[in-house]
Amino acid sequence: VINGLQAMEGGGILTIDSTRNTAEGTVCVTVADSGPGISPEHLEKLFTPFFSTKPGGTGLGLAVSYGIVSDHGGRIRVASQEGQGANFSVILPLKQGAKEG
């Protein structure tokens, strides 16, 4: 969410959506922004530790997030085209036996 907001320096639209896929046993949270998008060269490196395009950025935020999601049996999917914003989806397995509500 913070990365999306920072990508839209001049303002824009940030949306957060969640869906449950009972057939796959997953839940998906998607954060989409209307920022400048991510270049193909940068897409390849997004989850690499210490890679950052931000001045003063540590390059650890997405790398750590990827590790946490992976440790929980999930995955992160990224879709972006330059000039058309970016979509980050976190897909996690539903925990069996968890209480609803």
Stockholm file with secondary structure:
# STOCKHOLM 1.0

chainA/1-101         VINGLQAMEGGGILTIDSTRNTAEGTVCVTVADSGPGISPEHLEKLFTPFFSTKPGGTGLGLAVSYGIVSDHGGRIRVASQEGQGANFSVILPLKQGAKEG
#=GR chainA/1-101 SS CHHHHHHCTTCCCEEEEEEEETTTTEEEEEEEECSSCCCHHHHTTTTSTTCCSSTTCCSCHHHHHHHHHHHTTCEEEEEECTTSCEEEEEEEECCTTCCCC
#=GC SS_cons         CHHHHHHCTTCCCEEEEEEEETTTTEEEEEEEECSSCCCHHHHTTTTSTTCCSSTTCCSCHHHHHHHHHHHTTCEEEEEECTTSCEEEEEEEECCTTCCCC
//
